[in-house]
């Protein structure tokens, strides 16, 4: 669509945002998950699946790496 090679697109994207497209998408997914944990009562597995994570354990590990706590802990802390 943009008539750019994958390499050129990645280079331009990274130079503008300071991160690769994959890192950006992962951060966006995890931020969306955090919001969903706060505003809904959806099960963590459902949130993970909605955001494209087929393995909820992987989702939990990635979430913990990004936010320093598990999704369940995040939801619990927010309700306090």
N, C-alpha and C positions, 0 to 999 in steps of 0.2 A: 504494500500500500504506500509506504513512504519512499519506495524506490531506493532503499539503503540496504547494504549488506548487513548481516547480523553483526559482524565485527564493527562496522562503522556506526551502526545504531547504538551498540553497547558502549562504544567509545564516547559518542556524543552525550548519551544519557549519563554516563559516569562523570563526565567533565562538568555537566550542569548540576547534577544532584549530589555528587560526591560518593555515590554508591552504585553498585551494579543493578540492573533491572530485577534480577532474582532476589537480591537483598531487599530492594524496595518493596517488591510484591510480598515477601515474607513478613516484613514489618507491617505492611498494610493489613494483611490477614490477621496477624496477632493483635493489632490495635482494634480491629473489628471484633475479634473474639472477646477482648477485654470489655468493650462496650456492651456486647451481647450478654456477657456474664452479669453486668450491672443492671441492665434494664429488662431482662427476661428471666424466666424460670426454666429455660431450656436445659436439658441434660447436657453435660459437657461433651459426651459423644456426639450428640446431635449438632452442637455448635461446630465441633471439629469437622464433621461430615459436610455441613453446609459450606464450610470454607475450603473444602477440597482435600482435607486430610483423611486418607483412608485408614490410617492407623492412629487411633486415639492416644495410644501410649507415646508415639512420636510427637503428636501435637502437644501433649502434656510436657514432654521434655523440652520442646522448643519454647513453649510458653514460660516455663520455669527459667530457662536460659535468658529470656528477654526481660522478664518482670521480677525474677528473684523468688517467686513462689509458684505453687501449682495453681491451676485455674480454680480449684475448690477452695484453696486458702485465700486466693484473691477475692473471690465472691464473699467468703466469710468475713474477711477484714473490712471490706467495703460496707457490710451491713452493720458493723459495730458503731 
